[in-house]
Amino acid sequence: MTLLRVYIAMSLDGYIADSAGGVDWLNPYFCPEIDFMGFAKTIGATVWGRKTFDQARQRGEYHQESGRVVVMTHRPLPQDVPAGIEAFAGDVRELAARLKQELAGTGKDIWIGGGGESIVPFHEARLIDRWEISIIPVLLGEGLPLFPKRGPGVEGLTVKRHRALSNGIIEVHYEPARAGRG
Ligand SMILES: NC(=O)c1ccc[n+]([C@@H]2O[C@H](COP(=O)([O-])OP(=O)(O)OC[C@H]3O[C@@H](n4cnc5c(N)ncnc54)[C@H](OP(=O)(O)O)[C@@H]3O)[C@@H](O)[C@H]2O)c1
């Protein structure tokens, strides 16, 4: 079964970026223990919000190591974006169904990469199968939240995995009761 997985780093007080959209506060915490490439190998398609995509694009990063890329946006993508990157606006249930069909039999999952605004429609449609959150031991005080206030709540999450890294990051995988692969 292809899962829709949120995989994201969050400050202890629930933010994924500072108020200016910056993520430099994450820099001191990057370490080999995180094993991003191990994660990326399990992913066949990645969905970004337009703000996150534009930020990465400014650094020349498209994250194509984690499958094909879909950008949630109401605007056309710039012409110099690499071929195969898709802009999507519409019903996220249709997108999820289409990506699952494409990935059927590959054993790969779909990474809902964020930020918080673009996760909301998937969350509202109850499509998120797993929340893989790396809790960074930092209090930002303010910033862009992983869970914007208009998003729905989630009840009955199960902790499927947790791991403490030597630098203080806590990785936690939560799944709603309906999801999971055995
Ligand atoms: N800590 C982490 O691991 C992590 C991970 C990812 C991102 N971030 C940070 O998060 C920040 C951005 O997060 P964000 O929540 O503000 O923005 P975002 O989710 O990256 O992008 C929001 C934009 O996506 C488009 N969008 C969202 N929902 C849509 C829908 N249903 N249909 C069509 N388009 C849709 C809209 O773009 P239009 O303007 O085209 O309408 C919207 O303005 C960045 O600063 C980034 O660095 C951090």
The ligand as a Gaussian input file, in Angstrom:
#p B3LYP/6-31G(d) Opt

LIG

0 1
 N       10.979000      22.575000       8.850000
 C       10.803000      21.883000       7.738000
 O       11.127000      20.686000       7.660000
 C       10.145000      22.541000       6.574000
 C        9.623000      21.762000       5.523000
 C        8.964000      22.401000       4.471000
 C        8.840000      23.779000       4.473000
 N        9.380000      24.510000       5.495000
 C        9.238000      25.973000       5.502000
 O        7.858000      26.292000       5.468000
 C        7.722000      27.584000       4.882000
 C        6.573000      27.602000       3.895000
 O        5.439000      26.999000       4.476000
 P        3.996000      27.618000       4.225000
 O        3.042000      26.788000       4.987000
 O        4.038000      29.083000       4.511000
 O        3.811000      27.507000       2.636000
 P        3.820000      26.265000       1.604000
 O        2.921000      25.189000       2.064000
 O        5.224000      25.918000       1.247000
 O        3.211000      26.986000       0.312000
 C        1.935000      27.580000       0.398000
 C        1.479000      27.861000      -1.019000
 O        1.189000      26.633000      -1.684000
 C        0.093000      26.826000      -2.555000
 N       -1.023000      25.979000      -2.114000
 C       -1.304000      25.546000      -0.862000
 N       -2.424000      24.810000      -0.859000
 C       -2.847000      24.764000      -2.143000
 C       -3.957000      24.174000      -2.802000
 N       -4.887000      23.465000      -2.117000
 N       -4.077000      24.327000      -4.145000
 C       -3.151000      25.035000      -4.845000
 N       -2.098000      25.639000      -4.268000
 C       -1.956000      25.506000      -2.947000
 C       -0.272000      28.288000      -2.488000
 O        0.530000      28.924000      -3.478000
 P       -0.024000      30.011000      -4.547000
 O        0.660000      31.268000      -4.160000
 O        0.420000      29.509000      -5.862000
 O       -1.511000      30.094000      -4.395000
 C        0.207000      28.678000      -1.100000
 O        0.472000      30.045000      -0.940000
 C        9.029000      27.911000       4.208000
 O        9.630000      28.931000       4.960000
 C        9.827000      26.624000       4.291000
 O       11.199000      26.856000       4.456000
 C       10.011000      23.921000       6.531000

